């Protein structure tokens, strides 16, 4: 049997479980051979490969070898060809991406008969027992056809929109600009938030609080004044003097309501939730958190697979969780939780943890073993977030009584709220509040104890008026943008009530902010995201063009729904959308101040200023028809400011280290030919 994995570390896990030894680049025993990819060994071909006129919409999508892993790609394909008539087990990651990676390899090896191919599909950490059980329960590859269709449809749709629309808008702008099916929608959301803050006008309002006490005692409580419309905030302070005139008067009890409530422990982490808490606790970006937790999974093998959207476990994971909980409680760190062993609810009755209906491709992120002593401080920080969340998830809820008392003083009503905890539950071990996405969570008045108050002997002793101001929504940051992509809201007021699916996937959401920053569309200041003039210029052009749906959050999520429903129809719709959109003109004028920087050089063609774009240098006379341009990347070598200065003044550059189309390295200098295009100049070898 031949086993194909997605990563070298997974191949090593299989080898350890099956007793295979490494020989000639593969793991082997008497009846098993294990080889591995290194992520995507193949990528979709570049547009120029097809030789088609714009727009580029191939009838068939071709693949090329990823240059970074060319050697491994050749090795995997030769191994697959050698074992094409044997049983094959596909053990790439159990998701759309993993399915695409495997099928790319099968296609490149010319294997289209799947009758002897099975699929290993588990989300648990790859312990020997899990691997053996997964091999035993592997299903025919043909049962995963729909997942493959969805994966390929997403991949090709992103290629079609990215390649065509980037060219479409870059040609209009005379500089390279990037747009994307998800990233432009996220940029639009950040822009709208920035606009809301910029245009927000803060308004002053007043709240009035009454301090009440029992005569002859030191018992007291606080309540807020409200009018007949249940309003507590007022635009003027006219009520303050009237309320103050009631000080010293007796309060009459109107209502005393007690509700029994409970607060459940937090759910287990998925990737999004872990990234948000890591940012709030340690200031880590989403990308950094993923890299750290990935190292805990792959290298230290002490947490489960991290790129998961699920916050639950499967019904078959009860015993696994029980073993892990008890094992971790016996560790030095676990002393805190030992007393919780008897209180924990690790059973199928605990639907907040074990719920097959909410389980997606992978279960929640959980610890699998104690943290090794050689872990870094950053690994410790992320590990113990996962550790504490796992231990607390099985504990009882915090139970409390919420008391709401209404009293009246001379026709003025006050609401007094309090809370009394009756059972600490999980809060014996950790304090936790729901994610408020930047909103205030001030329940100081509600937390006051009220059970000892004598409501029949209550006097108003003081009035406090608080001057407050309405607040603008907060800027997006790493945590709140993850919340938004997971549960997006439409930017169109007419669609605000519609429930939208997530933007992107848990495995890709961390990539969009680094991309938008790299392209110069946003900047990060004090952890907040701001759209740059270049980003606003791009959005203005997109929103007023045939590709406006790229900047529409609701329409972008609707595409995700279509992908799930019918991947074939979804891809055909994308092709039609591309074809129709690029047939219409788009206008984009990038003001000089929107460009990141410029270069003090004169165009060798017309003499006008040479400006710096995102990935090129271009002539300021492009509106008059000058087509002079120098791209930053030339055959793998990067042009510097000094190189551009030399070229524009008729000189050669320094020696550049380049790579040919065949992948061979070579050295040369650059200079401009008679048409003012770059040509290679090779040094004569000394005899």
N, C-alpha and C positions, 0 to 999 in steps of 0.2 A: 504494500500500500504506500502511496505517495501522499504526504501531508504538506499543504501549502499554507503558511501563516503570513500575517501582514508585517510583523516586526521580528527582528533577530531575537529579542528577549522572549517573545512568545514561542519561537522555535526551540529555544533553550529549555523553556518550561515543559514543552511536549517531550523533548529528549530526556529530561530528568524523570518524567513520569513513566516513559516507555522503555527506559534503559538503553537509549541510543547513544553512540559515541560519535564525535565529530571526525569525519574522514573526507578529505578532498572537497571541502566546502559545504558538505551536507552532514546531517546526523543520520546514523544508520544502525540498525541491528539486523537480525537474520531475515525479517519480513517487512521492515518499515524504513522508508527514506523520508527525511524531513528537510524541506527547504523553505526559504522565506523571502518575502518582498522587503523593501524598505519604503513603506508608504506606496505612493503611486510610482510605478516603474515606467508608466507611459502617460503621455499627455496628448490632448487634441492637437492636431496639426495647426500651424500658423495659417492665416488667410491666404498668403501668397502661394501656398502649396496647391490650392485648388485652381488657380489661374482663372478665377471668375471675376466678372465685373461687379462693382459695388451695387447693391449690398451682397455680401458673401453669405449665401444660404446653400450649403452643400446638400446634394441628394443623399450622399453617404458620408458619414464622419470618419476620417482616418486618424490614426494615432502615430505618434513618433516616440522614440525612446527619450526618456528624461535624461539629459546629459549628466546630471549630478549622480545618477545611479546606473550609468550605462553598463558597466561591468556586471553588476548584479542582475540587471535585466537580461542580458545575454545568457547568463548562467541559469536563471530560473526558466527561461524559454527552452533551453537545451535539455534541462532536466524534465520539464513537462513533456517534451516530444519523446524523450527516451522512455517515459512511463505512460504514454497515451493509451496503451491497451491494458494497463493495470487499474486496480481500484484507486480512486483519488479522493482524498478528504480535503475539502475547502475549509480552512480554519482562520480566515481573515476575520476582522472584527464583525460582531453581529449587528450590523446596521447597513444603511444604504451605501455608505462610502466603502465599507469593507466588501460589500457585494460587487460594487463596480470595480474595485481594485483586482479582485479575483477573476472576474469575467474579462477584464482587459487582457490579463495574462493568458487565459484560455484561448481567447480569440487570436492573439499574436502567435500562439503555438499551433494554431490551426485545429484546435479541438472543438468540435461542435456537436459531438455525440456525448450527451450527459448521462447516458444510461448506467455508467459505472462510477458516477461521481455523487458523493454525498456531502451534506453541509453540516459542519459543527457549529452549533448556535447556542452559546451560553453567555450569561452576563456576570457570573460569579468570578472571583479571582481564580487563576489557573493553578490550583493545588493539584497534586497527582490524582486524588479521588475525583475531583471535578472533571479533569481531563478524561479520565477513563470512562466516567459516566456519560460525558458528552459524546465521546466516540461511539459508545454503545447506542445512544439515543439519536444519533445523526440521521437526518431525513434526506431523501433524494433532492438533489440540487434544483430539480424542476419545480419543487414546491415553493421556491423563493423567486419565481419569475416576476411576480408583480413588484416586489421590492427592487429587483434589478431594473425593471422598466422605470420606476420612479427615480432611482439613482441616476440612470443615464439621461432621463428627461431633464432633470435638474442640472446636470453637468452641461448638457448641450444647450439648454436655454440660457444659462449664464454665459456660455461662450458666444452665442448668437447676439445677445443683448450687449455684452461687454465689447466684443470686437467691432460690431457694426456701429453701435451708438458712440463709442469712444472716437472712432474715425469720423463719424458724422458731425459730432460737435467740435472735434479738434480741427477739422478742415475749415469749419466756419470761423473758428477763433484764431486760426493761424498759429496755434500753439497746442501742445499736447494736453488734453484734459481727460480725466477719467470719470466715467459714470458707471453705475451698476444697478442691478435689479433690487438689491437690498440696501447697499450703502448710501445711495442717493435718497432713499426714503428716510433713512436714519438722519442724514444730514438735514433734510427738510424738517424733521421733528425738532432737531437741535435749534435750527434757525427760528422756527415758530416760537419755541420757548424763550429764546433771546429777545425776539420781538415783543412777546408778552411782557417781559420784564422791563424792556426799554419804554414801552408805551403805558406801563402801569402808573396810575396816579393814586398815591397813598392818601387815604382819607382818615381823619381823626374821628374817634368815637369814645364814648365814656361807658364804663361799667361801675355799678354801685354795689358794694358789699356791706352786709350788716354783721356785726359781731354780737353774738348772743351769749348770755350767761345765766346760770342758776343763782338766784339771790342767796347770799350767805355761803357760797362755795367758790372754788376756783375752776369749776367746770365751765367750758365754753366751746362754742362752735361757730362756724362762719357760713353764711348763705348769700346767694346772689339775688338781687332784686330783678323782677320781671313784670312786664305789663300784661294787660288782658290778652294780647296777641302772642304771649310767650316770648316776647322780645327781650333780650338782655343788654344789647348794645345800642347806644343812643347818640345822635349826632351833636347834641348840646348837653350842657351840664345843668339845665334848669331843675332837674329832679333832685340834685344833690342837696340843696338848701331845704327842700320840703322834707326829704328823708331825715336830715339832721335834726329837724324840729321834733322828730318822734323819739329821739334818744331818751332813755329812762322809762319808756312806756312798756307795758306788758304785751307779750306776743301771744296770739291765739292760735292753737293748733288746728289746721284745716285737714291735713292728710298725713298719714305715716305708713309708707309702703315698704315692705321688706321682700326682696327677691333673692332666691338662692341661685347662685351662678357658679360657673366653673371655667377655668382657663386650662386648656390642654397643653401638654408639653410641646415644644417645637417639633416639626416633622424632620425626618432625616434630610441630609443634604442632597440636592442635585448639584450640577456644576454651577448653574446660575446663582443659586442661593449661597454656595460656598464662596464664589467670587465676590458677591456683595458683602458678605460678612468680613472677608479678608480685607477688603478695601476700607470698611468702616473701622475695623480693629487695628489693622497694621498699615493701612495706606497702600496696599499692593494693588497694582493694576490687574485687570482681568487676565491679561496675557501672562503676567508674572505668576499669578496664582495657579493658572493651568500648568505652567512649566514645573512649578514646585510639586503640585499634587501628582503630576505625571511621573515625576521622579520617585515619589513615594510608592507609586504603583509598580513601575517598571524596574527600578533599581533596588529599593529597599523592601519591596513586596509586603508592605504593611497596611495598605489600603486597597480597596477594590477599584475596578475600572472607573475612571473619573468623568469621561465625556458622556454623561448620562442626563436625560431629561426627567428621570423618575425620582420621586421622593418617597417611594415605598419599596417594600420587598415582596417577593412572590410567596404564595402559600407553601411552596416547597422549601422555604428558607428558615422555617421556624427553628429547627434543631441547630442549624448553622448559627443563627443569631444567639441562641441559648448558650452554645459552647463558647462563642466569642465573648459574650457578656460575662460569663463566669470566669473565663480565662483572664480577661482584663481586670476584673475585680480582685483577682489574686495578686496582681502586680503591685509595685510600690505606689504608683500613681493611683491605682484602683482602691486604695484604702478609703478614700472619700465615699466611694459607692458601695462598699461592702455591706453597709447596713441597708442598702436598697435592694439587695438580692431577693429578699422575701416579698418585697412590695412590687417588684417588676412584673409586668404583664407581657410575657413573651409567649403569645398564643394566637391562634387564628381569630380569636375574639377581638383582638386589637386591630381594628380595620384601619387605624391611622398609620400603621406600620405594614401590615400584611394585607395587600389588596390587589388581586390579580387584574381587576378591571382598570386600575390606574397604572399598572406596570407597563412600561414601554420596552424598548430593545434591551436596556440594561437596568438593573435595580439601582437603588440609591447608593451613594458613596458611604461606605462603612469601613471602620478599622478591621484589619484581619489578624494583626499580631501586635505585640509591643514594639515601640519605636526603637530601632537599633541605636547603640551608643554612639555610632559615628555620624549620626544625623546632624545637619547644620542647624543653626538657629532658625532660619527661615522654614526648613522642613519641620522643625518642632512646632513652630507657630501654627502651620496649616494642619499638621497631624492632630494636634490637641483640639483644634476646632472640630474636626471630624470625630475625634474620640469622645469629647464631651457631648456632642450632639447625639451620638449613638447611645451613650449610656443613659442620657436623660429621656430619650424618646419612649422608653418602655415604662417610665415611672407614672404614678397616678397624677391626675389633674390637680391643680390648685383649686380648692373650693372656698367660696366666700359668700357673704351676704351683702347685697347692695341695698342700702337704705336711702330712701328719698322722702324727705320731710318737707311739707309746705306749711309755713306759718304766715300770719297776717298781723301787721302793726298799723293800726289806724288806716285801714283800707289799702295798705301797701303790702304786696305779697313778696315773700322771699322763699327761695328753694335751697334747702340744705341737703347736701349729698355726702354720704359716707360709705365706707367699706370695712367689713370685718372679716378677716380670713379665719375660716373654721378648720381647714386642713391645708397645710403648706404644700403637700404633694411634691411635685418635682422642684418647687421653689426652695425646698430645703437645700438643694444642691446648686441651683443656678438661677440668676435673675434674667428674665427674658421678656421682651415686648415684641409685638408684631412690627414688621417693617412699615414705617410711616412715610417713606419716600420724601423725607425733608419736612414733613408736616409736624407741627408741634404736638406733643403728647403730654400735655400738662393736666394731670388729674390730682393735683395737690389737695384741692378741696374735697374731692371724692374719697381720698384715702384717710380722711380724719375719722377717728373712732366716735361713734354716736351712742353706743349701747348704754352708757352711764348717764345720759342726759335726762333731766326731769322736764318733760315737755309741757307739763301743767304749771311750771314755775319758771318761765322763761322771760328774760328782759332784754330789750335792745340796748346795748351799752355803748356802741360806737358805729359810725358810718365811715367807710373808706371809699373814696371815689378814685378809680384808676383811669388815667388817660392813656388810650391805646391808639395804634395806627394799623390800618389794614396793610397786609404784606403781600408783596408780589410772589408768584410761584418761584421756587428755587431753581437755580441753573442746574442743568444736567451734570452729573459726574459719573464716575465709573460704576457706582452702585445703582444709581437711579436710571441710567441708560440701559443697564441690564434688566431692570424691572420693566422698563418700557418695552424692550424688544420681546420680553417674555409675555407681557400682557399689554400690547399696544392699544393706543386710543387714536381714533381717526382725527385728522386735522380739519376735517369737514364737519361743521356743526350739525349738518343734516344727518350725519352718520354716527353721532356720538353715542347713541344707545346701542349700536350694533356690537356684538361680541366678536372680536377679531382673533384669528390664530396668530401665533408668534411670528416675529420677523427673524428669518434665518434659522439656524439650528443651534442647540447647546454647544456643539463642537466648533461652530464658526462665529458665534456672537462676539467673542473676545477679539476677533480680527478686524472689525470694522473701524473702531476708533484709531488704532495705529495706522490704518490705510488713509483715513480722512486727514489725519495729522500729517502723514507723509506727503499727501497731495497738496498740502497747504490750504485745505478747506476749513480746518478748525485749528484753534490753538488751545492749550490748557494753561489756565492761570489759577493758582491756589486751588487746584484740583477740579475747577469748574471748566466746562466746555464753552467756547465762544466761536462763532462763525466768523471767518475772515472776509475781507472785501472780495477776495477771489471766490470763496465759497458762495457768497451772496450773488455775485455776478453769474456764476454757473446756475444757481437755482432760479434766478430771474429768467434766464434764457430757457431752461428746461420747462418751467411752469407756463411759459407763453408759447410753447412749441407742441409739435405732434407727439413728443415723448413725455408730456406732462405727467403721465401716470407713474413714471419713475419716482416722482417727488410726492406721490400720493400714498400714504401709509395704508389706507383702506384697500386700494386697488392692488398694492403689492401683496397684502395678506390674502386677497381673493385669489391671486395666482397660486399661492401655496395650497389653498383649498382645491383648486382645479387640478393641481399636480397629484394630490392624494386621490381624488375621485377618478380621474382618467388620464394617466400620464401620456398616452399617445395623442389624445385630443389636445392636451395642454401644450405639447411641443408644437403641434400644428398651429395652434393659436398664436404661439410666440413667433413662429415664422411669418405668419400673416401680419402680425403687429409690426415686426421689423420692416417687412417689405412696404407696408402702407406708410409707416412713419418717415422713413428716409426719403420717400418720394416728395416730401414737402420741405420747403425752405425753413432754415432755422437762422435766427439772427442773434449774434452774441458779440458784444463790444466790450473788450476788457480794458478798463481804464488803466493807465500806467501805474497808478497807486495801488491797484489790486495785484500787480505782479510781485512775486517775492523779492526780486532784485533785478538789476540791469547791469550791463557791461559797458564800460566806456570805450567802445570801439566803433569804427566807421565801417559800414557795409562796403565790401570790395566791389560790389556790382553798381550801386547807385549813390553811395556816399552818405546815406542816412545813418541814424543811430542803430546799433545792434543791441537788442534787448534780450534779457534772460527770461525764458519761459520756465515751466516746471521741469522739463527734461530736454530743453533745447535752447539754442540762441537763434533769434530770427530778426529780420530787418524791420525797422519801424515803418518802412515804406510799403508794407505788404498790401495796404489798401490801394496803392497806386499800381500794384501788379508785380512788385519785386518778390521773387521767390527764393531769395537767399536764405538758407537755414543750415545750421550745424547741430547735429544731434549729439546729446551728451554721451551716449554709448555708441562706440564704433568698433564692431567686431570684438566685443568683450572688453575693450579698453575705454576708460573714462576720460573725457576732455575736461581739463581744468580751465580756470579763468586765464591763466598764463598761456595755455595752448591756444585758446580762442584769440587772444591778443596777437600771438605769433602768426596764426593763420590769416587774420584780417589784415595784417601788415605785410603779408607776402613771405613770411618766414616759415621754417619747418618747426615742428614740435620736437620735444625730446623723444627718446626711444619709448615706444609703447609695446606692451606685452599683449598680444592679440590671440584669438582663437579662430581657426578657419571653420567653414560650414561642416567640414568633415570631422571637426573636433580636435584638429592638430594645433599645437601652440607655435607661434612665430613672433619675431620681433621686427619692428619697422618704425619709421617716422612718418608723420602725416604732413602733407602740404596740399594746397589747393591747385587743381588743374586749370585749364583755360576756361572751363565752364563754371569755375568757382565751386567745384565739388571736391571732396576729400579723395586723395589718391595715396597709395602706399609707396614709401621710398625705402628701399632695402640697401643696407650698407654693403659695400664690397668687402668680401673676406680678404684679409691679408694673407699673402703667400708666406 
